[in-house]
Amino acid sequence: MKREDLKEMGLNDDQIASVMAAYGKEVNPLKEQVDSLTSERDSLKQQVTDRDGQLDDLRKSVGKNEELESKIKQLQDDNKAAATKYQNDLAAKEKSFKIEGALRDAKAKNVKAVISLIDTDKVSVKKDGTLDGLSDQLDAVKKSDGYLFDTSESQNRINIGGQFSNDDNAETGKDDIASHIAARFAKSGE
């Protein structure tokens, strides 16, 4: 904001002075904050440059110190071994989750019991995420221990040597049992 712009708007000198004073009160703290942050940024850049120089000096001195170099090498090897172990553990957990999911899909009543009957070392996860070597073992377990799986279709009625279902009267809408009971009550009420 410039004084000339305010004059062009038709403000007199007193009004321009008031506006510029109010503007200065708002802008000056912001300018100070920007200057402070710029100074802080430049200081941090210098610290990073100093640290980089120290690291270079340390690398040069490491070349002369075989013991320190062997420790660094050991740490690097340990880190690689830990990364490999982590990847293997992650793959094993993924395989386990996929096997458990497949057993749930196969309607296993107790997943842990069925897993104990499967040789999970012979099961592998393909690149597309499917399991290889599980279906044959799963079929064998279903044949030998079928009770571990929910293979029954929902049975709505029980038939123990007699007719306990009223399905035969579905067309008429009449329930024989209820009809007999109603008839008995009717006779006893007469």
C-alpha positions as CSV (number, residue, x, y, z in Angstrom):
1,M,0.0,0.0,0.0
2,K,1.4,3.3,-1.1
3,R,0.5,6.9,-0.1
4,E,-0.1,7.8,-3.8
5,D,-2.7,5.0,-4.1
6,L,-4.5,6.5,-1.1
7,K,-4.4,10.0,-2.6
8,E,-5.9,8.7,-5.8
9,M,-8.8,7.3,-3.8
10,G,-9.5,10.8,-2.6
11,L,-8.2,10.7,1.0
12,N,-6.8,13.8,2.6
13,D,-3.3,13.9,4.2
14,D,-4.7,13.2,7.8
15,Q,-6.6,10.2,6.6
16,I,-3.6,8.9,4.7
17,A,-1.5,9.2,7.8
18,S,-4.0,7.3,10.0
19,V,-4.3,4.5,7.4
20,M,-0.6,4.2,7.1
21,A,-0.1,4.1,10.9
22,A,-2.8,1.3,11.2
23,Y,-1.2,-0.5,8.3
24,G,2.2,-0.3,9.9
25,K,0.9,-1.7,13.2
26,E,-0.2,-4.8,11.3
27,V,2.6,-5.2,8.9
28,N,5.6,-4.5,11.1
29,P,5.2,-7.5,13.4
30,L,4.8,-9.7,10.3
31,K,8.0,-8.4,8.8
32,E,9.8,-9.0,12.1
33,Q,8.5,-12.6,12.1
34,V,9.6,-13.2,8.5
35,D,13.1,-11.8,9.3
36,S,13.3,-14.0,12.4
37,L,12.3,-17.1,10.5
38,T,14.7,-16.3,7.7
39,S,17.5,-15.9,10.1
40,E,16.6,-19.2,11.8
41,R,16.4,-21.0,8.5
42,D,19.8,-19.7,7.5
43,S,21.3,-20.9,10.8
44,L,19.8,-24.4,10.3
45,K,21.2,-24.6,6.8
46,Q,24.6,-23.7,8.2
47,Q,24.3,-26.4,10.9
48,V,23.4,-29.0,8.2
49,T,26.5,-28.0,6.2
50,D,28.7,-28.2,9.3
51,R,27.3,-31.7,10.1
52,D,27.9,-32.8,6.6
53,G,31.5,-31.7,6.9
54,Q,31.9,-33.5,10.2
55,L,30.4,-36.7,8.7
56,D,32.9,-36.5,5.8
57,D,35.8,-36.0,8.3
58,L,34.4,-39.1,10.2
59,R,34.3,-41.2,7.1
60,K,37.9,-40.3,6.3
61,S,39.0,-41.2,9.8
62,V,37.0,-44.5,9.6
63,G,39.1,-45.6,6.7
64,K,42.1,-45.4,9.0
65,N,40.3,-47.2,11.9
66,E,39.8,-50.9,11.0
67,E,38.0,-51.7,14.3
68,L,35.4,-49.0,13.8
69,E,35.0,-50.1,10.2
70,S,34.4,-53.7,11.2
71,K,31.7,-52.6,13.7
72,I,30.0,-50.6,11.0
73,K,30.1,-53.6,8.7
74,Q,28.7,-55.8,11.5
75,L,25.9,-53.3,12.1
76,Q,25.1,-53.2,8.4
77,D,25.0,-57.0,8.3
78,D,22.7,-57.1,11.4
79,N,20.4,-54.6,9.8
80,K,20.2,-56.7,6.6
81,A,19.5,-59.8,8.6
82,A,16.8,-58.0,10.6
83,A,15.2,-56.8,7.4
84,T,15.2,-60.3,5.9
85,K,13.8,-61.8,9.1
86,Y,11.1,-59.1,9.1
87,Q,10.2,-59.9,5.5
88,N,10.1,-63.6,6.2
89,D,7.9,-63.1,9.3
90,L,5.6,-60.9,7.3
91,A,5.3,-63.5,4.5
92,A,4.6,-66.2,7.1
93,K,1.8,-64.1,8.7
94,E,0.3,-63.4,5.3
95,K,0.4,-67.1,4.5
96,S,-1.2,-67.9,7.9
97,F,-4.0,-65.3,7.4
98,K,-4.7,-66.6,3.9
99,I,-4.9,-70.2,5.1
100,E,-7.2,-69.3,7.9
101,G,-9.4,-67.3,5.5
102,A,-9.5,-70.3,3.1
103,L,-10.5,-72.6,6.0
104,R,-13.3,-70.2,7.0
105,D,-14.5,-70.1,3.4
106,A,-14.5,-74.0,3.5
107,K,-16.8,-73.7,6.6
108,A,-14.4,-75.1,9.1
109,K,-16.1,-75.2,12.5
110,N,-12.7,-74.9,14.4
111,V,-10.0,-73.3,12.3
112,K,-7.2,-74.1,14.8
113,A,-8.2,-77.8,14.8
114,V,-8.2,-78.0,11.0
115,I,-4.8,-76.2,10.7
116,S,-3.3,-78.8,13.0
117,L,-4.2,-81.4,10.5
118,I,-2.7,-79.5,7.6
119,D,1.0,-79.4,6.7
120,T,1.4,-75.7,6.2
121,D,5.0,-76.1,5.1
122,K,3.6,-77.7,1.9
123,V,1.3,-74.7,1.3
124,S,2.8,-71.6,-0.5
125,V,1.4,-68.3,-1.6
126,K,1.6,-67.6,-5.3
127,K,2.5,-64.2,-6.7
128,D,-1.2,-63.5,-7.5
129,G,-2.0,-64.1,-3.8
130,T,-3.6,-67.5,-4.2
131,L,-2.6,-70.6,-2.1
132,D,-0.9,-73.5,-3.7
133,G,-1.0,-77.0,-2.1
134,L,-3.9,-76.3,0.3
135,S,-6.9,-77.7,-1.7
136,D,-5.6,-81.3,-1.8
137,Q,-4.9,-81.3,1.9
138,L,-8.2,-79.7,2.6
139,D,-10.1,-82.3,0.6
140,A,-8.3,-85.1,2.5
141,V,-9.2,-83.6,5.8
142,K,-12.8,-83.2,4.8
143,K,-12.9,-86.9,3.9
144,S,-11.1,-88.1,7.0
145,D,-12.6,-85.7,9.6
146,G,-15.7,-84.3,7.9
147,Y,-17.2,-83.5,11.3
148,L,-14.8,-80.5,11.5
149,F,-16.7,-78.8,8.7
150,D,-20.2,-77.4,8.5
151,T,-21.5,-79.3,5.5
152,S,-25.1,-79.7,6.6
153,E,-27.7,-77.8,4.7
154,S,-30.2,-76.1,6.9
155,Q,-32.8,-78.6,8.0
156,N,-36.0,-77.1,9.0
157,R,-37.8,-80.2,10.2
158,I,-37.1,-83.3,12.2
159,N,-38.6,-86.6,11.1
160,I,-38.3,-89.4,13.6
161,G,-40.4,-92.2,12.2
162,G,-43.5,-90.2,11.9
163,Q,-45.0,-87.1,10.3
164,F,-44.1,-84.1,12.5
165,S,-44.1,-81.5,9.7
166,N,-47.2,-79.7,8.4
167,D,-45.6,-79.2,5.0
168,D,-48.2,-81.6,3.4
169,N,-51.0,-79.2,4.3
170,A,-49.3,-76.1,2.9
171,E,-51.7,-75.9,0.0
172,T,-54.8,-75.9,2.1
173,G,-53.4,-73.5,4.7
174,K,-54.9,-75.8,7.4
175,D,-52.8,-77.2,10.2
176,D,-53.9,-80.7,11.2
177,I,-52.5,-80.6,14.7
178,A,-54.1,-77.2,15.4
179,S,-57.3,-78.3,13.9
180,H,-57.4,-81.4,16.1
181,I,-56.7,-79.4,19.2
182,A,-59.4,-76.8,18.3
183,A,-61.9,-79.6,17.7
184,R,-61.2,-81.2,21.1
185,F,-61.7,-77.9,22.9
186,A,-64.9,-77.4,21.0
187,K,-66.2,-80.8,22.1
188,S,-65.3,-80.3,25.7
189,G,-66.9,-76.8,25.8
190,E,-70.3,-78.1,24.6
